[in-house]
Amino acid sequence: MQIDGMFNSTVALLAKSIDMRAKNHNLIASNIANAETPNYIPKTLVFEQQLQDAFKNRKNGQLTPSAADARHIPFSSKIPGSAIQSVSGEVRETPTKTPGKDGNAVELEEEMSKMAENQIKYNASVQMLNKQLELLRSSIKGAL
């Protein structure tokens, strides 16, 4: 019995998006916390283009899991979403054009705006993932 395909690549994409947005939230929160730290340069996690590329190339993602025991459920050599799961993002420094006298490059208003945007996208991804799981749950109940 093979279980690959139980969760489609949409679920993998949404789950990875939630993970990346949570990491980005931590970076933004760190930027806000360091708004008064001399010579601090704010950082952000860039991952959206990587995620889009991985989603487009998801059929090419190869992952060969190793079973710990021969009696375990076998997986196929191609797992949906394995290219998506390999996305890790890139932390980039995002200095302002005019840092303060102490060298701090954090603009609090901009960071708060980034945090709000990130939170909205995070919530949207969670809601879409919940809908996908509701569809799966409904399918299972209908099949019983």
PyMOL commands that set and color helices and strands:
alter all, ss='L'
color gray80, all
select helices_A, chain A and resi 9-33+48-56+58-60+82-85+108-143
alter helices_A, ss='H'
color red, helices_A
select strands_A, chain A and resi 43-46+90-93
alter strands_A, ss='S'
color yellow, strands_A
deselect
rebuild
show_as cartoon
